[in-house]
Amino acid sequence: MELTEFVIKTITIFVVFVLTLVIAMYSTWGERKVAGFIQDRMGPNRAGPGGLLQPLADAGKMFFKEDFIPALANKWLFIAGPSLAMLTALLASAVIPFGSTFKWDGHEVVLQGVESNIGILYVFGVVALGVYGIMVGGWASNNKFSLLGAIRAASQNISYEVAMGLSLIAILMMSSSLSLGEIVSQQHGGNWNIFYQPLGFIIFITCSFAECNRVPFDLPECETELVGGYHTEYGSMKLGFYLFAEYINMFVSSAIISVLYFGGYNYPGMDWVYNQLTAALGSETGHNVATLIGTAVFFGKALFFIFFYMWVRWTIPRFRYDQLMNLGWKKLIPLAIFNIIITGAATLFLKPLITAWLN
């Protein structure tokens, strides 16, 4: 029995990692297609139908390029930088609930790599470690432009993690749980947190752009000032790891936004669909089909936010560095503290009044 559960959980974790990699891989294709549409051109259209094989072509090109390490670089740290960036990016997806449960042969499998009652703390811890990959790579390159990019990345990530954490406190005050699965289940029936935390959502998604080093917050690799930023000296698959880690982070942050604010795999009319499916297909098959629909809804939400990242990249110009810091410390942090005060007051005074009125 225990061996079977171990095998099921191992397969679940493997599927989660493969899904994360595939979505990140085709996000590179999607970004180029979105950029082409916004700029009134085709985008990739040579490798395969509609350019669908372009990510494989890019991976092959990077894999077979010369693996170059600068003579004065710290060799082991130079290799460790992109490896650490890739590792931390992949680890963050382990606790995301992609769907409800699958029933099979007396087993009930949760569509989540690791079920943890401190899932959101785990995500924050792993995301905070991600900046070390950039810092180590930038410092080990023994290049002033790379070092400047690494310093920018560290200060930017620390600045915006504070505001992101504060915006999340309001969600935790409402849900009284650190478990991502519990936060999703509490949003069942259209009771999504976006309706109660619109300001928190705006702060969180703004900080997500900064954490992922996406335009308009891509100052660590600002090519107009720093050649290529922290990965100036990188090529081959080491550069590929850095670039790929950015897309994995983009998918993970989109999934977290969907979980925290948009109900995860919940959708309007979910109970009616579930009852119809179980009545027509039986309890087990109907339940599994309903779970698949919920999972498809979840990925639809996450893909929308990935598209939003791309849309913003090709629409808004890059900030200056002083504007970036001012926004983080002087605007977002005070707004996040204000949001906590408002949420606390509403929880303390309004909730008992509403409950008493309903009773």
C-alpha positions as CSV (number, residue, x, y, z in Angstrom):
1,M,0.0,0.0,0.0
2,E,2.7,2.4,1.0
3,L,4.8,1.5,-2.0
4,T,1.8,2.2,-4.3
5,E,1.3,5.6,-2.8
6,F,5.0,6.4,-3.2
7,V,4.9,5.4,-6.9
8,I,1.8,7.5,-7.4
9,K,3.3,10.6,-5.7
10,T,6.6,10.1,-7.7
11,I,4.6,10.0,-10.9
12,T,2.7,13.1,-9.9
13,I,5.8,15.1,-9.1
14,F,7.4,14.0,-12.4
15,V,4.3,15.1,-14.3
16,V,4.3,18.5,-12.5
17,F,7.9,19.1,-13.5
18,V,7.4,18.0,-17.1
19,L,4.3,20.2,-17.4
20,T,6.3,23.2,-16.0
21,L,9.1,22.6,-18.5
22,V,6.8,22.2,-21.5
23,I,4.8,25.3,-20.7
24,A,8.0,27.3,-20.1
25,M,9.4,26.0,-23.4
26,Y,6.4,26.9,-25.4
27,S,6.1,30.3,-23.6
28,T,9.2,31.3,-25.6
29,W,7.3,30.4,-28.8
30,G,4.2,32.2,-27.5
31,E,6.2,35.4,-26.6
32,R,7.6,35.6,-30.1
33,K,4.2,35.1,-31.6
34,V,2.6,37.7,-29.3
35,A,5.5,40.1,-30.1
36,G,4.9,39.5,-33.8
37,F,1.2,40.2,-33.5
38,I,1.7,43.4,-31.6
39,Q,4.3,44.6,-34.1
40,D,2.3,43.5,-37.1
41,R,4.6,40.7,-38.3
42,M,4.5,36.9,-38.5
43,G,6.8,35.8,-35.7
44,P,8.4,32.3,-35.9
45,N,6.9,30.4,-38.9
46,R,9.8,28.3,-40.4
47,A,10.4,25.5,-37.9
48,G,7.4,23.3,-38.1
49,P,3.7,24.3,-38.7
50,G,3.3,27.8,-37.3
51,G,6.8,27.7,-35.9
52,L,5.8,25.1,-33.3
53,L,9.2,23.4,-33.5
54,Q,11.1,26.7,-32.9
55,P,11.7,26.0,-29.1
56,L,13.3,22.6,-30.0
57,A,15.4,24.3,-32.7
58,D,16.5,27.0,-30.2
59,A,17.4,24.3,-27.6
60,G,19.4,22.3,-30.1
61,K,21.3,25.5,-31.2
62,M,22.2,26.3,-27.6
63,F,23.1,22.8,-26.7
64,F,25.6,22.4,-29.5
65,K,27.2,25.8,-29.1
66,E,30.7,26.1,-27.7
67,D,30.8,25.9,-23.9
68,F,33.0,28.9,-23.1
69,I,34.2,30.0,-19.6
70,P,36.2,33.2,-19.3
71,A,39.8,32.7,-18.2
72,L,39.6,34.9,-15.1
73,A,36.1,33.7,-14.0
74,N,35.5,31.5,-11.0
75,K,34.9,28.3,-12.8
76,W,32.7,26.4,-10.3
77,L,30.6,29.4,-9.3
78,F,30.3,30.3,-13.0
79,I,28.7,26.9,-13.5
80,A,26.7,27.0,-10.3
81,G,24.9,30.3,-11.1
82,P,22.6,29.2,-13.9
83,S,22.2,25.8,-12.3
84,L,20.9,27.4,-9.1
85,A,18.6,29.7,-11.1
86,M,17.1,26.7,-12.9
87,L,16.8,24.6,-9.7
88,T,15.0,27.2,-7.7
89,A,12.6,28.0,-10.6
90,L,11.6,24.3,-10.9
91,L,11.2,23.7,-7.1
92,A,8.6,26.5,-6.7
93,S,6.0,24.6,-8.8
94,A,6.0,21.5,-6.5
95,V,3.3,22.8,-4.1
96,I,0.9,24.4,-6.6
97,P,-2.5,22.6,-6.6
98,F,-3.2,22.1,-10.3
99,G,-6.6,20.4,-9.7
100,S,-8.8,18.6,-7.3
101,T,-8.3,14.8,-7.0
102,F,-8.3,11.8,-9.2
103,K,-10.0,8.6,-8.1
104,W,-8.4,5.3,-9.3
105,D,-8.6,1.8,-8.1
106,G,-9.5,2.8,-4.5
107,H,-6.8,5.5,-4.5
108,E,-7.4,9.3,-4.4
109,V,-4.6,11.2,-6.0
110,V,-4.2,14.9,-5.3
111,L,-3.1,16.9,-8.4
112,Q,-0.3,18.6,-6.4
113,G,3.3,17.6,-6.3
114,V,3.7,18.1,-2.5
115,E,0.8,18.7,-0.2
116,S,2.1,21.1,2.5
117,N,0.3,23.2,5.1
118,I,2.9,25.9,4.7
119,G,2.9,25.9,0.9
120,I,3.0,29.7,0.4
121,L,6.0,30.0,2.8
122,Y,7.7,27.4,0.8
123,V,7.1,29.3,-2.4
124,F,8.4,32.5,-0.9
125,G,11.5,30.8,0.5
126,V,12.4,29.2,-2.9
127,V,11.7,32.4,-4.8
128,A,14.0,34.3,-2.4
129,L,16.8,31.8,-3.1
130,G,16.4,32.4,-6.9
131,V,18.3,35.7,-6.7
132,Y,21.4,33.8,-5.6
133,G,21.7,32.2,-9.0
134,I,21.9,35.7,-10.6
135,M,24.2,37.0,-7.9
136,V,26.6,34.1,-8.1
137,G,26.7,34.1,-11.9
138,G,27.2,37.9,-12.1
139,W,30.0,37.9,-9.5
140,A,31.8,34.8,-10.8
141,S,31.9,36.2,-14.4
142,N,34.6,38.7,-13.2
143,N,33.0,41.3,-15.4
144,K,31.9,44.8,-14.2
145,F,28.7,44.8,-16.3
146,S,27.8,41.4,-15.0
147,L,28.5,42.5,-11.4
148,L,26.3,45.6,-11.8
149,G,23.5,43.5,-13.2
150,A,23.8,41.1,-10.2
151,I,23.7,43.9,-7.7
152,R,20.7,45.4,-9.4
153,A,18.9,42.0,-9.3
154,A,19.6,41.6,-5.6
155,S,18.4,45.0,-4.6
156,Q,15.4,44.8,-6.9
157,N,14.3,41.4,-5.6
158,I,14.8,42.3,-1.9
159,S,12.8,45.6,-2.4
160,Y,9.8,44.0,-4.1
161,E,9.8,40.9,-2.0
162,V,8.9,43.1,1.0
163,A,5.9,44.6,-0.8
164,M,4.8,41.2,-2.1
165,G,5.0,39.6,1.3
166,L,3.0,42.4,2.8
167,S,0.3,42.1,0.1
168,L,0.0,38.4,0.8
169,I,-0.5,39.0,4.6
170,A,-4.0,40.3,3.8
171,I,-4.9,37.0,2.0
172,L,-3.5,35.0,5.0
173,M,-5.6,37.1,7.4
174,M,-8.8,36.2,5.4
175,S,-8.0,32.5,4.9
176,S,-6.3,31.8,8.2
177,S,-4.1,29.2,6.4
178,L,-0.7,29.0,4.7
179,S,-1.8,26.0,2.6
180,L,-2.3,26.8,-1.1
181,G,-4.8,23.9,-1.3
182,E,-6.9,25.3,1.5
183,I,-6.8,28.8,0.1
184,V,-8.2,27.4,-3.2
185,S,-10.9,25.4,-1.5
186,Q,-12.1,28.5,0.4
187,Q,-12.7,30.2,-2.9
188,H,-15.2,27.6,-4.1
189,G,-18.5,28.9,-5.3
190,G,-17.2,32.1,-6.9
191,N,-15.9,33.4,-3.6
192,W,-12.7,34.5,-5.2
193,N,-10.2,36.7,-3.3
194,I,-9.9,39.2,-6.2
195,F,-13.3,40.6,-5.1
196,Y,-12.0,41.2,-1.6
197,Q,-8.4,42.1,-2.3
198,P,-8.2,44.2,-5.6
199,L,-5.5,46.4,-4.2
200,G,-3.5,43.4,-2.9
201,F,-3.8,41.8,-6.3
202,I,-2.4,44.9,-8.1
203,I,0.5,45.1,-5.6
204,F,1.2,41.4,-6.0
205,I,1.2,41.3,-9.8
206,T,3.4,44.4,-10.0
207,C,5.9,42.8,-7.6
208,S,5.7,39.6,-9.7
209,F,6.9,41.5,-12.7
210,A,9.9,42.7,-10.7
211,E,10.6,39.3,-9.2
212,C,10.7,37.7,-12.7
213,N,12.9,40.5,-14.1
214,R,10.3,41.3,-16.8
215,V,9.8,44.6,-18.6
216,P,9.4,47.2,-17.3
217,F,11.5,45.8,-14.4
218,D,14.3,44.1,-16.4
219,L,17.0,46.4,-15.1
220,P,19.4,43.5,-14.1
221,E,19.9,42.7,-17.9
222,C,19.3,46.2,-19.3
223,E,21.1,45.8,-22.6
224,T,21.2,49.6,-23.3
225,E,23.3,50.1,-20.2
226,L,24.9,46.8,-19.2
227,V,25.6,45.0,-22.5
228,G,23.7,41.8,-21.4
229,G,23.6,42.4,-17.6
230,Y,24.3,39.5,-15.3
231,H,24.6,37.0,-18.1
232,T,26.9,39.0,-20.4
233,E,29.7,36.4,-20.2
234,Y,27.3,33.4,-20.6
235,G,26.7,31.4,-23.8
236,S,25.5,27.9,-24.8
237,M,23.2,26.1,-22.4
238,K,24.3,28.1,-19.4
239,L,22.7,31.2,-21.0
240,G,19.8,28.9,-21.9
241,F,19.3,28.0,-18.3
242,Y,19.1,31.6,-17.3
243,L,16.6,32.5,-20.0
244,F,14.6,29.4,-19.4
245,A,14.4,30.0,-15.7
246,E,12.8,33.3,-16.4
247,Y,10.0,31.6,-18.3
248,I,9.5,29.0,-15.6
249,N,9.3,31.8,-13.0
250,M,6.7,33.5,-15.2
251,F,4.6,30.4,-15.3
252,V,4.9,29.8,-11.5
253,S,4.0,33.3,-10.7
254,S,1.0,33.2,-13.0
255,A,-0.1,29.9,-11.4
256,I,0.3,31.5,-7.9
257,I,-1.7,34.5,-8.9
258,S,-4.5,32.2,-10.2
259,V,-4.4,30.2,-6.9
260,L,-4.4,33.2,-4.5
261,Y,-6.8,35.6,-6.3
262,F,-8.8,33.8,-9.0
263,G,-9.9,30.6,-7.3
264,G,-7.3,28.2,-8.8
265,Y,-9.3,25.3,-10.4
266,N,-12.7,26.7,-9.3
267,Y,-15.0,28.2,-11.8
268,P,-18.6,29.4,-11.9
269,G,-21.2,26.6,-12.2
270,M,-18.6,24.0,-11.0
271,D,-21.1,22.2,-8.7
272,W,-23.7,21.9,-11.4
273,V,-21.2,20.5,-13.9
274,Y,-20.0,18.0,-11.3
275,N,-23.5,16.8,-10.5
276,Q,-24.3,16.4,-14.2
277,L,-21.1,14.4,-14.9
278,T,-21.4,12.1,-11.9
279,A,-25.1,11.4,-12.8
280,A,-24.2,10.7,-16.4
281,L,-20.9,8.9,-16.1
282,G,-20.9,7.4,-12.6
283,S,-19.3,8.7,-9.4
284,E,-15.7,7.8,-10.2
285,T,-15.5,8.6,-13.9
286,G,-17.7,11.7,-13.5
287,H,-15.4,13.0,-10.7
288,N,-12.3,12.5,-12.8
289,V,-13.8,14.3,-15.8
290,A,-14.9,17.2,-13.5
291,T,-11.3,17.3,-12.1
292,L,-9.9,17.5,-15.7
293,I,-12.2,20.4,-16.5
294,G,-11.1,22.2,-13.3
295,T,-7.5,21.6,-14.2
296,A,-8.1,22.9,-17.7
297,V,-9.7,26.0,-16.2
298,F,-6.7,26.5,-13.9
299,F,-4.2,26.3,-16.8
300,G,-6.4,28.7,-18.8
301,K,-6.1,31.3,-16.0
302,A,-2.3,30.8,-15.7
303,L,-1.9,31.1,-19.5
304,F,-3.9,34.3,-19.5
305,F,-1.5,35.8,-17.0
306,I,1.5,34.6,-19.0
307,F,0.0,36.4,-22.0
308,F,-0.4,39.5,-19.8
309,Y,3.3,39.4,-19.0
310,M,4.1,39.3,-22.7
311,W,1.6,42.0,-23.5
312,V,3.1,44.4,-21.0
313,R,6.6,43.6,-22.3
314,W,5.8,44.8,-25.8
315,T,3.7,47.8,-24.6
316,I,5.5,49.6,-21.7
317,P,9.0,51.0,-21.8
318,R,11.6,50.2,-19.1
319,F,11.8,52.2,-15.9
320,R,14.9,54.1,-14.8
321,Y,16.5,52.5,-11.8
322,D,15.6,55.4,-9.4
323,Q,12.0,55.1,-10.6
324,L,12.1,51.3,-9.9
325,M,13.3,51.8,-6.3
326,N,10.9,54.7,-5.6
327,L,8.0,52.6,-6.7
328,G,9.0,49.7,-4.5
329,W,9.9,51.5,-1.3
330,K,7.8,54.7,-1.5
331,K,4.6,53.5,-3.2
332,L,4.0,49.8,-3.0
333,I,5.1,49.1,0.6
334,P,2.9,51.9,2.1
335,L,0.0,50.7,-0.1
336,A,0.5,47.2,1.1
337,I,0.5,48.3,4.8
338,F,-2.6,50.3,4.1
339,N,-4.2,47.2,2.6
340,I,-3.4,45.2,5.7
341,I,-5.0,47.8,8.0
342,I,-8.1,47.9,5.9
343,T,-8.3,44.1,5.8
344,G,-7.8,43.9,9.5
345,A,-10.5,46.5,10.2
346,A,-12.9,44.8,7.9
347,T,-12.2,41.4,9.5
348,L,-12.5,42.7,13.0
349,F,-15.6,44.9,12.6
350,L,-17.5,44.2,9.4
351,K,-17.4,40.4,9.4
352,P,-19.2,40.0,12.8
353,L,-21.8,42.6,11.7
354,I,-22.5,40.8,8.4
355,T,-22.7,37.4,10.2
356,A,-25.1,38.8,12.8
357,W,-27.3,40.3,10.1
358,L,-27.4,37.1,8.1
359,N,-28.4,35.1,11.2
